[in-house]
């Protein structure tokens, strides 16, 4: 069941504006994850695999003192997409008085430099938030997009670890009239699980 909430706001010219928002319940997010698992082009693993990437990013504008913690899995993409990998990310956005869960899935393009130990990545992922309001502000719905740019360096004897700096923007892309956006920057730590 999807919940709808109605909010009335008085505009500067004295007119009233009514906004109806929809909240996606936890069951819908679980169903979305199940669908991804069933339809992805990934070989089935005999047991659960830990995330490849761990992120801690913080807001730089609009929403003060907002942090994101996420785990992300790199999934093998169909060759026709011509991307480095698909990324499934699950995590939370947290502020002093509010926490919302999110899930995203999208392509990541990687440009390696030198001997491949340094790289730049660009990602674009449709994102579902568990609520359409965050920290007392309307976000413009539950469906958003996360665009990201990251630069990093691989290290270790087999270069299975990487550390990077990630900048990202979350917004609904203008599909709703309310679209404050959320800009964040932070660190990523990755472990590459080889087959």
N, CA and C atoms as an extended XYZ file, in Angstrom:
585
Properties=species:S:1:pos:R:3:atomname:S:1:resname:S:1:resid:I:1 pbc="F F F"
N         0.834       -1.169        0.000 N   UNK     1
C         0.000        0.000        0.000 CA  UNK     1
C         0.887        1.243        0.000 C   UNK     1
N         0.561        2.201       -0.862 N   UNK     2
C         1.314        3.444       -0.947 CA  UNK     2
C         0.538        4.517       -0.195 C   UNK     2
N         1.216        5.256        0.653 N   UNK     3
C         0.593        6.288        1.468 CA  UNK     3
C         0.735        7.633        0.782 C   UNK     3
N        -0.322        8.435        0.812 N   UNK     4
C        -0.265        9.775        0.251 CA  UNK     4
C        -0.475       10.791        1.366 C   UNK     4
N         0.246       11.891        1.270 N   UNK     5
C         0.147       12.957        2.250 CA  UNK     5
C        -0.154       14.250        1.505 C   UNK     5
N        -0.968       15.109        2.094 N   UNK     6
C        -1.360       16.369        1.478 CA  UNK     6
C        -0.808       17.509        2.322 C   UNK     6
N        -0.239       18.498        1.645 N   UNK     7
C         0.289       19.669        2.348 CA  UNK     7
C        -0.214       20.926        1.653 C   UNK     7
N        -0.662       21.896        2.429 N   UNK     8
C        -1.118       23.175        1.892 CA  UNK     8
C        -0.099       24.246        2.259 C   UNK     8
N         0.185       25.115        1.307 N   UNK     9
C         1.138       26.198        1.562 CA  UNK     9
C         0.571       27.495        0.989 C   UNK     9
N         0.736       28.585        1.726 N   UNK    10
C         0.278       29.886        1.237 CA  UNK    10
C         1.425       30.522        0.449 C   UNK    10
N         1.149       30.889       -0.789 N   UNK    11
C         2.138       31.496       -1.665 CA  UNK    11
C         2.265       32.981       -1.311 C   UNK    11
N         3.305       33.660       -1.838 N   UNK    12
C         3.527       35.071       -1.548 CA  UNK    12
C         2.387       35.951       -2.027 C   UNK    12
N         1.704       35.553       -3.124 N   UNK    13
C         0.597       36.357       -3.630 CA  UNK    13
C        -0.712       36.088       -2.898 C   UNK    13
N        -0.685       35.251       -1.852 N   UNK    14
C        -1.860       34.987       -1.034 CA  UNK    14
C        -2.658       33.769       -1.457 C   UNK    14
N        -2.335       33.183       -2.601 N   UNK    15
C        -3.055       31.991       -3.045 CA  UNK    15
C        -2.545       30.770       -2.293 C   UNK    15
N        -3.362       29.728       -2.280 N   UNK    16
C        -2.984       28.470       -1.626 CA  UNK    16
C        -2.498       27.483       -2.681 C   UNK    16
N        -1.481       26.724       -2.333 N   UNK    17
C        -0.963       25.673       -3.205 CA  UNK    17
C        -1.064       24.368       -2.436 C   UNK    17
N        -1.648       23.355       -3.064 N   UNK    18
C        -1.777       22.041       -2.443 CA  UNK    18
C        -0.817       21.080       -3.122 C   UNK    18
N        -0.035       20.372       -2.324 N   UNK    19
C         0.908       19.387       -2.834 CA  UNK    19
C         0.553       18.034       -2.238 C   UNK    19
N         0.454       17.032       -3.097 N   UNK    20
C         0.221       15.664       -2.629 CA  UNK    20
C         1.489       14.870       -2.874 C   UNK    20
N         2.000       14.224       -1.840 N   UNK    21
C         3.215       13.428       -1.974 CA  UNK    21
C         2.906       11.977       -1.665 C   UNK    21
N         3.713       11.118       -2.207 N   UNK    22
C         3.511        9.685       -2.039 CA  UNK    22
C         4.714        9.098       -1.336 C   UNK    22
N         4.470        8.256       -0.357 N   UNK    23
C         5.529        7.605        0.392 CA  UNK    23
C         5.578        6.129        0.017 C   UNK    23
N         6.732        5.658       -0.398 N   UNK    24
C         6.889        4.254       -0.754 CA  UNK    24
C         7.220        3.473        0.509 C   UNK    24
N         6.403        2.475        0.867 N   UNK    25
C         6.673        1.724        2.087 CA  UNK    25
C         7.852        0.779        1.925 C   UNK    25
N         8.310        0.280        3.058 N   UNK    26
C         9.465       -0.608        3.087 CA  UNK    26
C         9.254       -1.833        2.212 C   UNK    26
N         8.025       -2.361        2.164 N   UNK    27
C         7.765       -3.546        1.329 CA  UNK    27
C         8.040       -3.271       -0.140 C   UNK    27
N         7.760       -2.072       -0.607 N   UNK    28
C         8.016       -1.732       -2.002 CA  UNK    28
C         9.511       -1.723       -2.289 C   UNK    28
N        10.296       -1.210       -1.350 N   UNK    29
C        11.747       -1.209       -1.524 CA  UNK    29
C        12.278       -2.639       -1.530 C   UNK    29
N        11.768       -3.485       -0.637 N   UNK    30
C        12.181       -4.895       -0.613 CA  UNK    30
C        11.812       -5.587       -1.915 C   UNK    30
N        10.645       -5.295       -2.455 N   UNK    31
C        10.237       -5.891       -3.730 CA  UNK    31
C        11.148       -5.432       -4.860 C   UNK    31
N        11.536       -4.137       -4.829 N   UNK    32
C        12.449       -3.600       -5.833 CA  UNK    32
C        13.799       -4.319       -5.782 C   UNK    32
N        14.317       -4.525       -4.576 N   UNK    33
C        15.587       -5.243       -4.425 CA  UNK    33
C        15.472       -6.682       -4.907 C   UNK    33
N        14.354       -7.338       -4.617 N   UNK    34
C        14.145       -8.712       -5.066 CA  UNK    34
C        14.110       -8.786       -6.589 C   UNK    34
N        13.446       -7.827       -7.207 N   UNK    35
C        13.375       -7.790       -8.657 CA  UNK    35
C        14.758       -7.619       -9.264 C   UNK    35
N        15.564       -6.750       -8.680 N   UNK    36
C        16.932       -6.552       -9.161 CA  UNK    36
C        17.716       -7.849       -9.070 C   UNK    36
N        17.601       -8.534       -7.950 N   UNK    37
C        18.338       -9.789       -7.754 CA  UNK    37
C        17.920      -10.849       -8.760 C   UNK    37
N        16.637      -10.889       -9.083 N   UNK    38
C        16.144      -11.908      -10.003 CA  UNK    38
C        16.492      -11.615      -11.452 C   UNK    38
N        16.573      -10.335      -11.820 N   UNK    39
C        16.742       -9.989      -13.230 CA  UNK    39
C        18.150       -9.528      -13.596 C   UNK    39
N        19.034       -9.381      -12.634 N   UNK    40
C        20.366       -8.869      -12.958 CA  UNK    40
C        21.188       -9.938      -13.691 C   UNK    40
N        22.137       -9.471      -14.466 N   UNK    41
C        22.991      -10.359      -15.253 CA  UNK    41
C        24.241      -10.700      -14.453 C   UNK    41
N        24.046      -11.292      -13.285 N   UNK    42
C        25.129      -11.615      -12.369 CA  UNK    42
C        25.052      -13.090      -12.034 C   UNK    42
N        26.211      -13.745      -11.994 N   UNK    43
C        26.215      -15.147      -11.596 CA  UNK    43
C        25.811      -15.239      -10.138 C   UNK    43
N        24.961      -16.210       -9.839 N   UNK    44
C        24.486      -16.379       -8.468 CA  UNK    44
C        25.621      -16.805       -7.555 C   UNK    44
N        25.710      -16.174       -6.404 N   UNK    45
C        26.725      -16.529       -5.413 CA  UNK    45
C        26.105      -17.501       -4.417 C   UNK    45
N        26.894      -18.455       -3.900 N   UNK    46
C        26.334      -19.418       -2.976 CA  UNK    46
C        25.951      -18.817       -1.625 C   UNK    46
N        26.496      -17.658       -1.300 N   UNK    47
C        26.160      -17.017       -0.033 CA  UNK    47
C        26.235      -15.511       -0.188 C   UNK    47
N        25.758      -14.803        0.814 N   UNK    48
C        25.746      -13.344        0.781 CA  UNK    48
C        27.153      -12.792        0.648 C   UNK    48
N        27.311      -11.755       -0.153 N   UNK    49
C        28.605      -11.109       -0.346 CA  UNK    49
C        28.563       -9.719        0.263 C   UNK    49
N        29.596       -9.372        0.973 N   UNK    50
C        29.695       -8.044        1.576 CA  UNK    50
C        29.786       -6.989        0.473 C   UNK    50
N        29.383       -5.744        0.763 N   UNK    51
C        29.482       -4.680       -0.251 CA  UNK    51
C        30.918       -4.466       -0.713 C   UNK    51
N        31.048       -4.028       -1.966 N   UNK    52
C        32.362       -3.706       -2.532 CA  UNK    52
C        32.824       -2.325       -2.074 C   UNK    52
N        31.894       -1.395       -1.919 N   UNK    53
C        32.217       -0.013       -1.576 CA  UNK    53
C        31.516        0.388       -0.282 C   UNK    53
N        32.185        1.230        0.480 N   UNK    54
C        31.592        1.831        1.668 CA  UNK    54
C        31.765        3.333        1.548 C   UNK    54
N        30.708        4.100        1.813 N   UNK    55
C        30.749        5.544        1.637 CA  UNK    55
C        30.300        6.274        2.875 C   UNK    55
N        30.965        7.362        3.139 N   UNK    56
C        30.505        8.323        4.130 CA  UNK    56
C        30.645        9.687        3.481 C   UNK    56
N        29.509       10.320        3.179 N   UNK    57
C        29.538       11.637        2.536 CA  UNK    57
C        28.687       12.589        3.368 C   UNK    57
N        28.955       13.858        3.241 N   UNK    58
C        28.231       14.865        4.016 CA  UNK    58
C        27.780       15.987        3.094 C   UNK    58
N        26.690       16.670        3.464 N   UNK    59
C        26.129       17.717        2.612 CA  UNK    59
C        27.035       18.943        2.597 C   UNK    59
N        26.991       19.658        1.466 N   UNK    60
C        27.774       20.878        1.336 CA  UNK    60
C        26.884       22.098        1.143 C   UNK    60
N        25.594       21.889        0.921 N   UNK    61
C        24.663       23.008        0.755 CA  UNK    61
C        23.245       22.505        0.964 C   UNK    61
N        22.300       23.403        1.082 N   UNK    62
C        20.857       23.157        1.209 CA  UNK    62
C        20.487       22.501        2.530 C   UNK    62
N        20.931       21.289        2.785 N   UNK    63
C        20.596       20.566        4.006 CA  UNK    63
C        21.848       20.507        4.882 C   UNK    63
N        21.906       21.338        5.919 N   UNK    64
C        23.076       21.362        6.795 CA  UNK    64
C        23.126       20.106        7.651 C   UNK    64
N        24.323       19.677        7.979 N   UNK    65
C        24.551       18.539        8.874 CA  UNK    65
C        23.823       17.274        8.443 C   UNK    65
N        23.818       16.990        7.156 N   UNK    66
C        23.233       15.764        6.626 CA  UNK    66
C        24.369       14.854        6.192 C   UNK    66
N        24.250       13.589        6.558 N   UNK    67
C        25.288       12.610        6.230 CA  UNK    67
C        24.655       11.422        5.542 C   UNK    67
N        25.430       10.779        4.698 N   UNK    68
C        24.982        9.564        4.034 CA  UNK    68
C        25.987        8.461        4.321 C   UNK    68
N        25.469        7.307        4.729 N   UNK    69
C        26.304        6.117        4.826 CA  UNK    69
C        25.692        5.092        3.898 C   UNK    69
N        26.531        4.475        3.071 N   UNK    70
C        26.002        3.519        2.094 CA  UNK    70
C        26.972        2.382        1.871 C   UNK    70
N        26.406        1.250        1.563 N   UNK    71
C        27.162        0.111        1.056 CA  UNK    71
C        26.755       -0.082       -0.391 C   UNK    71
N        27.703       -0.403       -1.247 N   UNK    72
C        27.403       -0.553       -2.677 CA  UNK    72
C        28.032       -1.824       -3.214 C   UNK    72
N        27.279       -2.480       -4.071 N   UNK    73
C        27.761       -3.697       -4.722 CA  UNK    73
C        27.997       -3.389       -6.188 C   UNK    73
N        29.135       -3.855       -6.702 N   UNK    74
C        29.427       -3.742       -8.135 CA  UNK    74
C        28.897       -4.996       -8.821 C   UNK    74
N        28.022       -4.786       -9.783 N   UNK    75
C        27.425       -5.886      -10.516 CA  UNK    75
C        27.947       -5.893      -11.946 C   UNK    75
N        28.150       -7.068      -12.474 N   UNK    76
C        28.624       -7.200      -13.849 CA  UNK    76
C        27.527       -6.711      -14.788 C   UNK    76
N        27.863       -5.784      -15.661 N   UNK    77
C        26.887       -5.200      -16.580 CA  UNK    77
C        26.907       -5.944      -17.911 C   UNK    77
N        25.771       -5.995      -18.598 N   UNK    78
C        25.770       -6.553      -19.954 CA  UNK    78
C        26.728       -5.754      -20.836 C   UNK    78
N        27.471       -6.426      -21.694 N   UNK    79
C        28.476       -5.750      -22.537 CA  UNK    79
C        27.869       -4.651      -23.400 C   UNK    79
N        26.610       -4.829      -23.795 N   UNK    80
C        25.964       -3.846      -24.666 CA  UNK    80
C        25.875       -2.467      -24.019 C   UNK    80
N        25.901       -2.383      -22.693 N   UNK    81
C        25.816       -1.089      -22.014 CA  UNK    81
C        27.115       -0.292      -22.095 C   UNK    81
N        28.241       -0.976      -22.316 N   UNK    82
C        29.552       -0.309      -22.420 CA  UNK    82
C        29.872        0.548      -21.200 C   UNK    82
N        29.665       -0.039      -20.032 N   UNK    83
C        29.986        0.632      -18.778 CA  UNK    83
C        30.955       -0.247      -17.992 C   UNK    83
N        31.621        0.339      -17.000 N   UNK    84
C        32.548       -0.431      -16.179 CA  UNK    84
C        31.803       -1.444      -15.320 C   UNK    84
N        30.723       -0.984      -14.682 N   UNK    85
C        29.895       -1.878      -13.872 CA  UNK    85
C        28.567       -1.205      -13.554 C   UNK    85
N        27.632       -1.999      -13.071 N   UNK    86
C        26.403       -1.463      -12.495 CA  UNK    86
C        26.616       -1.395      -10.992 C   UNK    86
N        26.025       -0.405      -10.365 N   UNK    87
C        26.193       -0.250       -8.927 CA  UNK    87
C        24.831       -0.273       -8.240 C   UNK    87
N        24.684       -1.176       -7.289 N   UNK    88
C        23.511       -1.240       -6.431 CA  UNK    88
C        23.934       -0.689       -5.077 C   UNK    88
N        23.331        0.421       -4.660 N   UNK    89
C        23.696        1.045       -3.386 CA  UNK    89
C        22.479        1.074       -2.464 C   UNK    89
N        22.716        0.781       -1.206 N   UNK    90
C        21.688        0.809       -0.167 CA  UNK    90
C        22.271        1.568        1.015 C   UNK    90
N        21.493        2.493        1.586 N   UNK    91
C        22.036        3.243        2.707 CA  UNK    91
C        21.013        4.156        3.340 C   UNK    91
N        21.521        5.128        4.093 N   UNK    92
C        20.666        6.078        4.797 CA  UNK    92
C        21.170        7.502        4.594 C   UNK    92
N        20.230        8.434        4.609 N   UNK    93
C        20.507        9.855        4.731 CA  UNK    93
C        20.099       10.224        6.149 C   UNK    93
N        20.984       10.861        6.896 N   UNK    94
C        20.691       11.162        8.305 CA  UNK    94
C        20.981       12.617        8.618 C   UNK    94
N        20.050       13.217        9.356 N   UNK    95
C        20.230       14.550        9.925 CA  UNK    95
C        19.937       14.424       11.409 C   UNK    95
N        20.019       15.504       12.141 N   UNK    96
C        19.841       15.454       13.586 CA  UNK    96
C        18.500       14.844       13.984 C   UNK    96
N        17.416       15.195       13.268 N   UNK    97
C        16.081       14.738       13.659 CA  UNK    97
C        15.418       13.819       12.647 C   UNK    97
N        16.135       13.334       11.644 N   UNK    98
C        15.484       12.549       10.606 CA  UNK    98
C        16.475       11.582        9.965 C   UNK    98
N        15.975       10.416        9.595 N   UNK    99
C        16.753        9.435        8.843 CA  UNK    99
C        15.843        8.811        7.800 C   UNK    99
N        16.307        8.745        6.562 N   UNK   100
C        15.569        8.116        5.473 CA  UNK   100
C        16.469        7.086        4.810 C   UNK   100
N        15.885        5.961        4.443 N   UNK   101
C        16.614        4.924        3.714 CA  UNK   101
C        16.526        5.211        2.219 C   UNK   101
N        17.475        4.666        1.458 N   UNK   102
C        17.421        4.797        0.003 CA  UNK   102
C        18.009        3.554       -0.642 C   UNK   102
N        17.649        3.351       -1.894 N   UNK   103
C        18.232        2.299       -2.720 CA  UNK   103
C        18.392        2.880       -4.116 C   UNK   103
N        19.508        2.562       -4.775 N   UNK   104
C        19.738        3.060       -6.128 CA  UNK   104
C        20.434        1.985       -6.956 C   UNK   104
N        20.216        2.032       -8.244 N   UNK   105
C        20.842        1.101       -9.176 CA  UNK   105
C        21.101        1.831      -10.473 C   UNK   105
N        22.364        1.828      -10.932 N   UNK   106
C        22.670        2.505      -12.184 CA  UNK   106
C        24.077        2.219      -12.668 C   UNK   106
N        24.386        2.680      -13.888 N   UNK   107
C        25.694        2.429      -14.494 CA  UNK   107
C        26.783        3.341      -13.954 C   UNK   107
N        28.019        2.841      -13.988 N   UNK   108
C        29.205        3.614      -13.615 CA  UNK   108
C        30.232        3.459      -14.733 C   UNK   108
N        30.708        4.599      -15.235 N   UNK   109
C        31.765        4.610      -16.235 CA  UNK   109
C        33.069        4.942      -15.529 C   UNK   109
N        34.149        4.234      -15.882 N   UNK   110
C        35.449        4.460      -15.237 CA  UNK   110
C        36.492        4.798      -16.293 C   UNK   110
N        37.288        5.824      -16.014 N   UNK   111
C        38.397        6.224      -16.867 CA  UNK   111
C        39.691        6.023      -16.072 C   UNK   111
N        40.483        4.974      -16.416 N   UNK   112
C        41.732        4.741      -15.674 CA  UNK   112
C        42.855        5.637      -16.195 C   UNK   112
N        43.796        5.959      -15.310 N   UNK   113
C        44.966        6.741      -15.669 CA  UNK   113
C        46.223        5.960      -15.319 C   UNK   113
N        47.331        6.359      -15.918 N   UNK   114
C        48.644        5.747      -15.682 CA  UNK   114
C        48.565        4.240      -15.855 C   UNK   114
N        48.959        3.496      -14.870 N   UNK   115
C        48.947        2.036      -14.961 CA  UNK   115
C        47.626        1.449      -14.461 C   UNK   115
N        46.601        2.267      -14.351 N   UNK   116
C        45.304        1.809      -13.868 CA  UNK   116
C        45.126        1.970      -12.374 C   UNK   116
N        46.166        2.465      -11.679 N   UNK   117
C        46.054        2.594      -10.230 CA  UNK   117
C        45.265        3.835       -9.811 C   UNK   117
N        45.136        4.821      -10.712 N   UNK   118
C        44.297        5.984      -10.430 CA  UNK   118
C        43.173        6.022      -11.460 C   UNK   118
N        42.027        6.570      -11.057 N   UNK   119
C        40.873        6.543      -11.950 CA  UNK   119
C        39.910        7.669      -11.607 C   UNK   119
N        39.043        7.946      -12.566 N   UNK   120
C        37.912        8.855      -12.380 CA  UNK   120
C        36.668        8.069      -12.772 C   UNK   120
N        35.594        8.206      -11.983 N   UNK   121
C        34.345        7.509      -12.267 CA  UNK   121
C        33.196        8.495      -12.331 C   UNK   121
N        32.249        8.206      -13.226 N   UNK   122
C        31.005        8.968      -13.304 CA  UNK   122
C        29.853        7.981      -13.217 C   UNK   122
N        28.869        8.280      -12.368 N   UNK   123
C        27.718        7.401      -12.218 CA  UNK   123
C        26.415        8.170      -12.285 C   UNK   123
N        25.376        7.480      -12.730 N   UNK   124
C        24.037        8.053      -12.784 CA  UNK   124
C        23.052        6.953      -12.411 C   UNK   124
N        22.342        7.116      -11.285 N   UNK   125
C        21.485        6.054      -10.764 CA  UNK   125
C        20.107        6.562      -10.385 C   UNK   125
N        19.055        5.936      -10.920 N   UNK   126
C        17.726        6.187      -10.361 CA  UNK   126
C        17.742        5.789       -8.883 C   UNK   126
N        17.095        6.578       -8.036 N   UNK   127
C        17.162        6.394       -6.584 CA  UNK   127
C        15.765        6.489       -5.978 C   UNK   127
N        15.458        5.551       -5.092 N   UNK   128
C        14.183        5.599       -4.367 CA  UNK   128
C        14.482        5.897       -2.911 C   UNK   128
N        13.832        6.964       -2.392 N   UNK   129
C        13.950        7.329       -0.982 CA  UNK   129
C        12.736        6.802       -0.229 C   UNK   129
N        12.913        6.465        1.031 N   UNK   130
C        11.806        5.921        1.822 CA  UNK   130
C        10.788        6.975        2.236 C   UNK   130
N        11.103        8.239        2.074 N   UNK   131
C        10.167        9.312        2.403 CA  UNK   131
C        10.309       10.456        1.423 C   UNK   131
N         9.249       11.242        1.269 N   UNK   132
C         9.302       12.375        0.340 CA  UNK   132
C         9.632       13.685        1.061 C   UNK   132
N         9.788       13.610        2.389 N   UNK   133
C        10.248       14.760        3.162 CA  UNK   133
C        11.489       14.345        3.926 C   UNK   133
N        12.383       15.313        4.108 N   UNK   134
C        13.600       15.035        4.859 CA  UNK   134
C        13.963       16.257        5.673 C   UNK   134
N        14.225       16.048        6.938 N   UNK   135
C        14.636       17.114        7.861 CA  UNK   135
C        13.646       18.283        7.816 C   UNK   135
N        12.343       17.941        7.726 N   UNK   136
C        11.300       18.950        7.732 CA  UNK   136
C        11.077       19.663        6.420 C   UNK   136
N        11.721       19.208        5.338 N   UNK   137
C        11.577       19.870        4.042 CA  UNK   137
C        11.060       18.885        3.005 C   UNK   137
N        10.238       19.388        2.099 N   UNK   138
C         9.688       18.594        1.011 CA  UNK   138
C        10.781       18.361       -0.050 C   UNK   138
N        10.925       17.100       -0.487 N   UNK   139
C        11.944       16.757       -1.485 CA  UNK   139
C        11.387       16.681       -2.897 C   UNK   139
N        10.069       16.658       -3.036 N   UNK   140
C         9.496       16.539       -4.378 CA  UNK   140
C         9.295       15.100       -4.786 C   UNK   140
N         8.886       14.246       -3.855 N   UNK   141
C         8.594       12.848       -4.180 CA  UNK   141
C         9.654       11.899       -3.673 C   UNK   141
N         9.418       10.611       -3.926 N   UNK   142
C        10.341        9.558       -3.500 CA  UNK   142
C        11.346        9.169       -4.588 C   UNK   142
N        11.004        9.437       -5.848 N   UNK   143
C        11.863        9.015       -6.959 CA  UNK   143
C        12.824       10.132       -7.324 C   UNK   143
N        14.114        9.821       -7.296 N   UNK   144
C        15.163       10.802       -7.568 CA  UNK   144
C        16.246       10.184       -8.452 C   UNK   144
N        17.237       10.976       -8.765 N   UNK   145
C        18.419       10.528       -9.491 CA  UNK   145
C        19.643       10.932       -8.677 C   UNK   145
N        20.641       10.056       -8.650 N   UNK   146
C        21.910       10.376       -8.013 CA  UNK   146
C        22.976       10.408       -9.101 C   UNK   146
N        23.585       11.564       -9.305 N   UNK   147
C        24.720       11.670      -10.223 CA  UNK   147
C        25.970       11.863       -9.371 C   UNK   147
N        27.053       11.210       -9.779 N   UNK   148
C        28.266       11.263       -8.959 CA  UNK   148
C        29.511       11.350       -9.830 C   UNK   148
N        30.526       11.959       -9.262 N   UNK   149
C        31.850       12.041       -9.864 CA  UNK   149
C        32.843       11.697       -8.762 C   UNK   149
N        33.697       10.728       -9.029 N   UNK   150
C        34.664       10.292       -8.011 CA  UNK   150
C        36.045       10.153       -8.632 C   UNK   150
N        37.060       10.439       -7.845 N   UNK   151
C        38.452       10.214       -8.246 CA  UNK   151
C        39.078        9.371       -7.149 C   UNK   151
N        39.839        8.363       -7.556 N   UNK   152
C        40.392        7.474       -6.555 CA  UNK   152
C        41.702        6.845       -6.965 C   UNK   152
N        42.259        6.099       -6.023 N   UNK   153
C        43.534        5.419       -6.236 CA  UNK   153
C        43.428        4.004       -5.681 C   UNK   153
N        43.872        3.043       -6.492 N   UNK   154
C        43.914        1.654       -6.050 CA  UNK   154
C        45.255        1.395       -5.374 C   UNK   154
N        45.239        0.516       -4.366 N   UNK   155
C        46.487        0.210       -3.664 CA  UNK   155
C        46.423       -1.205       -3.110 C   UNK   155
N        47.529       -1.618       -2.525 N   UNK   156
C        47.648       -2.977       -2.005 CA  UNK   156
C        48.459       -3.829       -2.964 C   UNK   156
N        48.920       -4.980       -2.471 N   UNK   157
C        49.772       -5.847       -3.285 CA  UNK   157
C        49.096       -6.244       -4.595 C   UNK   157
N        47.808       -6.541       -4.544 N   UNK   158
C        47.068       -6.913       -5.755 CA  UNK   158
C        46.132       -5.802       -6.215 C   UNK   158
N        46.279       -4.631       -5.654 N   UNK   159
C        45.468       -3.449       -5.960 CA  UNK   159
C        43.973       -3.731       -5.811 C   UNK   159
N        43.627       -4.499       -4.797 N   UNK   160
C        42.221       -4.812       -4.574 CA  UNK   160
C        41.504       -3.765       -3.730 C   UNK   160
N        42.254       -2.815       -3.157 N   UNK   161
C        41.659       -1.760       -2.341 CA  UNK   161
C        41.719       -0.444       -3.106 C   UNK   161
N        40.764        0.433       -2.833 N   UNK   162
C        40.839        1.778       -3.391 CA  UNK   162
C        40.228        2.770       -2.411 C   UNK   162
N        40.749        3.976       -2.476 N   UNK   163
C        40.278        5.082       -1.643 CA  UNK   163
C        39.980        6.230       -2.588 C   UNK   163
N        38.825        6.877       -2.413 N   UNK   164
C        38.462        7.934       -3.341 CA  UNK   164
C        37.728        9.080       -2.687 C   UNK   164
N        37.623       10.149       -3.436 N   UNK   165
C        36.859       11.326       -3.056 CA  UNK   165
C        35.670       11.388       -4.002 C   UNK   165
N        34.458       11.502       -3.444 N   UNK   166
C        33.235       11.432       -4.247 CA  UNK   166
C        32.389       12.684       -4.024 C   UNK   166
N        31.948       13.286       -5.119 N   UNK   167
C        30.970       14.377       -5.076 CA  UNK   167
C        29.700       13.839       -5.727 C   UNK   167
N        28.548       14.147       -5.123 N   UNK   168
C        27.303       13.629       -5.684 CA  UNK   168
C        26.181       14.634       -5.524 C   UNK   168
N        25.174       14.484       -6.388 N   UNK   169
C        23.994       15.344       -6.364 CA  UNK   169
C        22.767       14.442       -6.441 C   UNK   169
N        21.829       14.619       -5.515 N   UNK   170
C        20.578       13.863       -5.518 CA  UNK   170
C        19.452       14.850       -5.749 C   UNK   170
N        18.632       14.616       -6.783 N   UNK   171
C        17.467       15.458       -7.033 CA  UNK   171
C        16.472       14.673       -7.879 C   UNK   171
N        15.269       15.229       -8.028 N   UNK   172
C        14.273       14.535       -8.835 CA  UNK   172
C        14.336       14.927      -10.302 C   UNK   172
N        15.332       15.673      -10.688 N   UNK   173
C        15.540       16.006      -12.092 CA  UNK   173
C        14.457       16.899      -12.688 C   UNK   173
N        13.699       17.571      -11.823 N   UNK   174
C        12.665       18.472      -12.314 CA  UNK   174
C        11.339       17.785      -12.632 C   UNK   174
N        11.174       16.515      -12.240 N   UNK   175
C         9.895       15.843      -12.502 CA  UNK   175
C         8.813       16.299      -11.521 C   UNK   175
N         9.192       17.057      -10.506 N   UNK   176
C         8.248       17.659       -9.572 CA  UNK   176
C         8.621       19.133       -9.447 C   UNK   176
N         7.630       19.981       -9.190 N   UNK   177
C         7.930       21.414       -9.064 CA  UNK   177
C         8.798       21.721       -7.854 C   UNK   177
N         8.725       20.867       -6.817 N   UNK   178
C         9.601       21.011       -5.661 CA  UNK   178
C        10.832       20.149       -5.900 C   UNK   178
N        12.007       20.768       -5.918 N   UNK   179
C        13.235       20.035       -6.212 CA  UNK   179
C        14.435       20.745       -5.578 C   UNK   179
N        14.584       20.651       -4.239 N   UNK   180
C        15.686       21.372       -3.601 CA  UNK   180
C        17.062       20.792       -3.910 C   UNK   180
N        17.146       19.506       -4.211 N   UNK   181
C        18.441       18.880       -4.480 CA  UNK   181
C        19.281       18.746       -3.231 C   UNK   181
N        20.211       17.854       -3.259 N   UNK   182
C        21.096       17.618       -2.120 CA  UNK   182
C        22.498       17.356       -2.656 C   UNK   182
N        23.426       18.268       -2.409 N   UNK   183
C        24.814       18.139       -2.851 CA  UNK   183
C        25.653       17.626       -1.697 C   UNK   183
N        26.484       16.615       -1.975 N   UNK   184
C        27.283       15.993       -0.922 CA  UNK   184
C        28.685       15.694       -1.434 C   UNK   184
N        29.617       15.616       -0.507 N   UNK   185
C        30.991       15.247       -0.837 CA  UNK   185
C        31.528       14.381        0.300 C   UNK   185
N        32.383       13.420       -0.039 N   UNK   186
C        32.921       12.562        1.012 CA  UNK   186
C        33.856       11.504        0.481 C   UNK   186
N        34.160       10.544        1.337 N   UNK   187
C        35.135        9.502        1.034 CA  UNK   187
C        34.474        8.181        0.700 C   UNK   187
N        35.130        7.423       -0.154 N   UNK   188
C        34.707        6.053       -0.441 CA  UNK   188
C        35.894        5.133       -0.184 C   UNK   188
N        35.609        3.957        0.328 N   UNK   189
C        36.617        2.913        0.502 CA  UNK   189
C        36.068        1.675       -0.182 C   UNK   189
N        36.878        1.060       -1.037 N   UNK   190
C        36.416       -0.091       -1.823 CA  UNK   190
C        37.335       -1.279       -1.653 C   UNK   190
N        36.730       -2.454       -1.714 N   UNK   191
C        37.458       -3.726       -1.744 CA  UNK   191
C        36.957       -4.488       -2.959 C   UNK   191
N        37.862       -4.875       -3.844 N   UNK   192
C        37.459       -5.604       -5.034 CA  UNK   192
C        37.495       -7.097       -4.756 C   UNK   192
N        36.340       -7.733       -4.855 N   UNK   193
C        36.252       -9.171       -4.666 CA  UNK   193
C        36.427       -9.827       -6.018 C   UNK   193
N        37.554      -10.477       -6.233 N   UNK   194
C        37.827      -11.107       -7.528 CA  UNK   194
C        37.181      -12.481       -7.594 C   UNK   194
N        36.754      -12.836       -8.831 N   UNK   195
C        36.150      -14.152       -9.046 CA  UNK   195
C        37.195      -15.260       -8.970 C   UNK   195
